[in-house]
């Protein structure tokens, strides 16, 4: 069992090393990585702004719905003369 674990660990190290070597051999430069980071950053900011605007719209709709519900509750609540209380 220990030999199997040792062989699997060695295989994992070899595969990881091969992947790292392949990455550097593919010619990816630091400028390419920085370009991708900048693009992702811009997309994240754009998505964040879009999400914030959608949340703001939903907040406004929720406030309107809450106002309508309050009016509906007031309409449906029986009005009693002053000094009288409802008995359950």
C-alpha positions, -999 to 999 in steps of 0.1 A, spaced: 0 0 0 28 24 9 45 16 -25 13 25 -43 10 58 -25 47 66 -33 42 57 -70 10 79 -71 28 108 -54 58 105 -78 34 104 -108 16 135 -95 49 154 -92 59 143 -127 26 153 -142 27 187 -124 63 193 -136 53 184 -171 24 208 -170 45 237 -157 72 230 -183 45 229 -211 31 262 -199 65 280 -200 74 262 -233 42 275 -249 57 310 -250 33 328 -227 49 360 -216 43 382 -186 27 408 -209 1 383 -220 -8 374 -185 -11 410 -175 -33 417 -205 -56 388 -195 -57 401 -159 -66 436 -171 -93 422 -193 -107 401 -165 -106 431 -142 -125 452 -166 -151 425 -171 -155 421 -134 -160 458 -129 -186 459 -158 -204 429 -143 -203 444 -108 -218 477 -122 -245 458 -140 -254 438 -110 -255 469 -88 -279 486 -112 -301 456 -113 -301 455 -75 -311 491 -73 -340 485 -97 -352 456 -76 -349 477 -45 -371 504 -60 -397 478 -71 -396 462 -36 -402 496 -20 -432 502 -44 -446 467 -36 -442 473 2 -460 507 -2 -489 490 -20 -491 462 6 -492 488 34 -521 506 16 -539 473 11 -535 463 47 -549 497 58 -578 492 35 -586 457 47 -581 465 84 -615 472 100 -617 507 113 -632 510 148 -644 542 165 -620 558 189 -619 541 223 -631 507 210 -609 477 208 -612 445 189 -619 414 210 -605 382 196 
